[in-house]
Amino acid sequence: MTTIRALYTGTFDPIHFGHLDLMVRAAALFDEIIVAVYDHRIPTKSILFSVEERMAMIEESLENAKPDNITVTSFGGLAVDFAHEVNAQVFVRGLRVFSDFEFEFRLALANKRLAPDIETISLITREEHTFLSGTTVREIASLGGDVSSMVPPCVAEALYAKFNGKDKTDFTRPLPLRD
C-alpha cells in the first residue's frame, strides 16, 4: 500500500482557525500532512512574524487537536521543488470565496506545468471561516480589535504583543492583498 503524503504550504502569518480546520480535515484524508511555512528570504509580502514564530504558533495551536500524521516545517523557494524533496504527491489548498478560485486555479496549473507528477486538491472552507485571512486578522489586531474568535489564544497573545509595543517589530509596511 502506497503512503500518500500531502503538502500544505502557506505563509500562515498568522495561523487562524480556517488554516487549522484545513490541516485537521486534510489529515483525515491523507496518510501524512506536511505543513510547510514559507520562509520569505526575499519578502514579496509584508511578514509580521518570523518563520520560527509562525512554526511555533502552528505547533502550539495544534497541540490539543493535532493528528499524529501532521508535521510542521519551513521551506524556501518553489513549492514544487520542496514537494519533490519531501516526496509529497499532493498539494492541499483551501478555497474560501469565489475570488480565491482564480488565484488557486492559476497556481495549480503553474504547479502542474512545473511538476506534472503532483496533484492539487482544494478543500472548501467551512462557512464560519470564509471571511478569515491573515490580512484580516492582522488588521483587526493592529487596530486593537478582538481576534479571539478567529485565532487560537497563543496567536491572539502574540498579535497583541506585537501591536502593543511589547515586541520591537516595526509593522509599518502595507498589508498584502491576499494570504
Buried (B, 14 or more C-beta within 10 A) or exposed (E): EEEBBBBBBBBBBBBBBBBBBBBBBBBEEBEBBBBBBBBBEEEEBBBBBBBEBBBBBBBBBBEEEBEEBBBBBBBEEEBBEBBBEBEBBBBBBBBBEEEBEEEBBEBBEEBBEBBEEBBBBBBEBBEEBBEBBBBBBBEBBBEEEEBEEBBBEBBBBBBBEBBEEEBEBEBEEEBBEEB
